[in-house]
Amino acid sequence: MAKRVSLHERRTQDQQGFEKFFTSPSPPGPTVEKLMKATYYIRPDQDIALASIQLAERQRSGRRCDKSELVREALDLLVSKYNTPVSQ
């Protein structure tokens, strides 16, 4: 099944007329890192702490932070703590 495209994205793709010829091309978008799905068990207190961090980050920045994003950040810190080489 094809991914639904937002109205804003569709408008950007369907740029026509004057704007198409006289606007500078937009810079390339951010690269999307490839993610894999993994299931791990955590303690209830860790889940509560994760939710608290998520709420604090949303209040600080105004943007919704995904729990998966926070877990990836925590794993990056753990990898750097143990100086584990990561091959990509």
Sequence and secondary structure as in RCSB ss.txt:
>XXXX:A:sequence
MAKRVSLHERRTQDQQGFEKFFTSPSPPGPTVEKLMKATYYIRPDQDIALASIQLAERQRSGRRCDKSELVREAL
DLLVSKYNTPVSQ
>XXXX:A:secstr
      HHHHHHHT  HHHHHHS                    HHHHHHHHHHHHHHHHHHSS   HHHHHHHHH
HHHHHHTT     
